[in-house]
Amino acid sequence: MFVRFWLGDGRAVAESAAAGRDFKWTQCTCILFAAGVLWTGLITNDFSISYVFRNSAADMPPIYLLTAFWSSLEGSHLLWTMIMSIVVSISLLTLREKNEPILPGLLAAYGFCLSFMTLLLVWASAPLSRL
């Protein structure tokens, strides 16, 4: 498929774009799942997650537990990655047929930005690391 893509076969470009679009939706789903796990950990006082241990307390009001999500670097990094992935998914859902020729370049730009944020999230921040 990559050889056909580089040789200019239009069918390979369409296949690559479809695969890239599916990957972005999968990436958004995984990031939303991670955010849900962190919010669940904060609300249920799961102190085995180091982020929850450092940024919440058992006697905190529920509103403060919800906002503790972005109270530290790790959580705010997950928040911004989540927002970016939602924006990417919405833009891919609303892409019109007339804009279909820009899809490969758009997916490359989205892929670079989201992959960079995800790599930082996994290796540098790691908000879901255990104690």
C-alpha positions as CSV (number, residue, x, y, z in Angstrom):
1,M,0.0,0.0,0.0
2,F,2.8,2.4,0.8
3,V,4.5,1.8,-2.5
4,R,1.3,2.6,-4.4
5,F,0.9,5.7,-2.2
6,W,4.3,7.0,-3.1
7,L,3.8,6.1,-6.8
8,G,0.7,8.2,-6.9
9,D,-2.1,5.6,-7.1
10,G,-5.2,7.4,-6.0
11,R,-6.8,4.3,-4.6
12,A,-3.9,3.9,-2.1
13,V,-4.3,7.5,-1.0
14,A,-8.0,6.9,-0.3
15,E,-7.2,3.7,1.6
16,S,-4.5,5.5,3.6
17,A,-6.8,8.4,4.4
18,A,-9.5,6.0,5.5
19,A,-7.1,4.2,7.8
20,G,-5.8,7.5,9.2
21,R,-9.3,8.7,9.9
22,D,-10.1,5.4,11.7
23,F,-6.9,5.7,13.7
24,K,-7.8,9.3,14.8
25,W,-11.2,8.1,16.0
26,T,-9.6,5.2,17.9
27,Q,-7.0,7.5,19.4
28,C,-9.8,9.9,20.6
29,T,-11.7,7.0,22.1
30,C,-8.6,5.8,24.0
31,I,-7.8,9.3,25.3
32,L,-11.4,9.8,26.4
33,F,-11.2,6.4,28.2
34,A,-8.0,7.5,30.0
35,A,-9.7,10.7,31.1
36,G,-12.7,8.8,32.3
37,V,-10.4,6.5,34.3
38,L,-8.7,9.5,35.9
39,W,-12.0,11.2,36.7
40,T,-13.3,7.9,38.2
41,G,-10.2,7.6,40.3
42,L,-10.6,11.1,41.6
43,I,-14.3,10.7,42.4
44,T,-13.9,7.3,44.1
45,N,-10.8,8.3,45.9
46,D,-8.6,5.6,44.3
47,F,-5.4,6.5,46.0
48,S,-3.5,3.8,44.2
49,I,-3.2,6.2,41.3
50,S,-0.3,8.5,42.1
51,Y,-2.1,11.6,40.5
52,V,-5.1,11.0,42.8
53,F,-2.9,10.6,45.8
54,R,-1.0,13.9,45.2
55,N,-4.0,16.0,44.0
56,S,-7.0,15.0,46.1
57,A,-8.2,14.2,49.6
58,A,-10.9,12.0,51.0
59,D,-12.8,14.9,52.5
60,M,-12.8,17.2,49.4
61,P,-16.1,18.3,48.0
62,P,-17.2,16.6,44.8
63,I,-16.8,19.8,42.7
64,Y,-13.2,20.1,43.8
65,L,-12.6,16.4,43.0
66,L,-13.8,17.1,39.4
67,T,-11.6,20.2,39.0
68,A,-8.6,18.3,40.5
69,F,-8.4,16.7,37.1
70,W,-6.4,19.7,35.7
71,S,-4.8,20.9,38.9
72,S,-1.4,19.5,38.0
73,L,0.8,19.2,34.9
74,E,-0.2,15.5,34.3
75,G,-4.0,16.2,34.4
76,S,-3.9,19.4,32.4
77,H,-1.8,17.6,29.8
78,L,-4.4,14.9,29.6
79,L,-7.1,17.6,29.4
80,W,-5.5,19.4,26.5
81,T,-4.8,16.1,24.7
82,M,-8.5,15.2,25.2
83,I,-9.7,18.6,23.9
84,M,-7.4,18.3,20.9
85,S,-8.5,14.8,20.0
86,I,-12.2,15.8,20.3
87,V,-11.6,18.8,18.0
88,V,-9.8,16.5,15.5
89,S,-12.7,14.0,15.6
90,I,-15.3,16.7,15.1
91,S,-13.4,18.2,12.2
92,L,-13.1,14.8,10.6
93,L,-16.8,14.1,11.1
94,T,-17.8,17.4,9.5
95,L,-15.4,17.3,6.6
96,R,-17.4,17.8,3.4
97,E,-16.9,15.9,0.1
98,K,-15.6,19.0,-1.6
99,N,-12.7,19.2,0.9
100,E,-11.8,15.5,0.4
101,P,-8.5,16.3,-1.5
102,I,-7.0,18.0,1.5
103,L,-7.7,15.0,3.8
104,P,-4.3,13.4,3.5
105,G,-2.5,16.6,4.4
106,L,-5.0,17.3,7.2
107,L,-4.6,13.8,8.6
108,A,-0.8,14.2,8.5
109,A,-0.9,17.4,10.5
110,Y,-3.5,16.1,12.9
111,G,-1.4,12.9,13.2
112,F,1.8,14.7,14.0
113,C,0.2,17.0,16.6
114,L,-1.8,14.3,18.4
115,S,1.0,11.8,18.3
116,F,3.3,14.3,19.9
117,M,0.8,15.1,22.6
118,T,0.1,11.4,23.2
119,L,3.8,10.5,23.4
120,L,4.3,13.3,25.9
121,L,1.3,12.1,27.8
122,V,2.5,8.5,28.0
123,W,6.2,9.0,28.6
124,A,6.6,12.5,30.3
125,S,3.4,13.0,32.2
126,A,1.9,9.5,32.8
127,P,-1.1,10.7,34.9
128,L,-2.4,7.1,35.4
129,S,0.8,5.7,36.9
130,R,0.4,3.6,40.0
131,L,2.0,4.2,43.4
